[in-house]
């Protein structure tokens, strides 16, 4: 596994850990936090298979989070945005230049 993929996995895991810390009850029920959790879990699975990741859906997680919490300064926002940036580079490498 290359350094970029490893960094994405670390960021995804940090997002999941933070969701469990800050919103432990919310990730078990249908709603925004569960959707975000599922997105980042799927990203972890796809990166192990060397598949491209849906950067657009990851970016939409930031919007869903802000809409749900109205917390524009939460540390999760920066972590999700950083993960989306890493995914864009990863996708270019996996697809040979095309970005999904």
N, C-alpha and C positions, 0 to 999 in steps of 0.2 A: 504494500500500500504506500502510495507516495505521500509526501508531506502535506500537500494540499487536501487530499482526501482525509488524512488523519486530523487535520485542523477543522475540517467540516464536521467530522464525527465528534470531536471534542466540543465544538460549539453547540451542536444539536443536543448532546448529552447535558450540557450546562443549561440550555433552555428547558429541557425536560426536568432537570433537577430543581431549577428555579420555580417552575410551575408547581411542582410537588411541595415546595417550601412555602410559596406565597399563596397558592390557591389549592390546598390539598383536597378540599371537598368538591371544588368545581370540576376537577379533571375526571371525576367518576360519573358525572351526569352529562347528558346531552347539552351542548352549548359551546360557546366560544372557546373556553379553555380546553375542553375535551377535543375540539376540532384542531386547535393548535398542537396539542399533545400528539394527536394521531398523525398530523402532517410531519412533525419532526421525527416520530418513530418510523414512519415510512421512509423518510430521507435516510435514516440510519440503515435500513434494510437495503435500499437501492444502492447506496454507496458500496456496500459489501459485494454487490453483484456487478459493480462498475457500470451501472445504468445512469442515464442522465436524470437530473432532478428537476422538478417543476419549480423554477425560481419565481414564477409569477404567483403561484399559490403561497409560497413562503413569504413573499412580500405582502400578500393580502392578509397574512396572519398579523402583521403589524397594524394594519387598518382595523381588523376585527378586534384586536386587543384594545386599541385606543377607543373604538366605538363602545366597547363593553365596559371599560374601566374609567374612561375619561382621564386617565393618568398618562400625560404626554412625556413624563420624565422618568418613568419606571425603567430600571436597568434592563429589563427583558427586551425593551424596544431596540436598544443599541445592539444587544446580542443577536436578535433576529435579523437586523439589518446587516450586521457583519457577516452572518451566515449566508444571507442572500448574495452578498458580494462574492464570497468565496465560491458559492455554487455557480455563479455566472462564469467564473474562470474555469472551474472544473468541467462544466458543460462544454465549453469551447474546446478543451483538451480531449474530452471523451468523444465528441462528434467531429473532431478534426476542423474546428473553426466555426461551426454553426452554433448559435446560441438559442436554446429553446425559450 
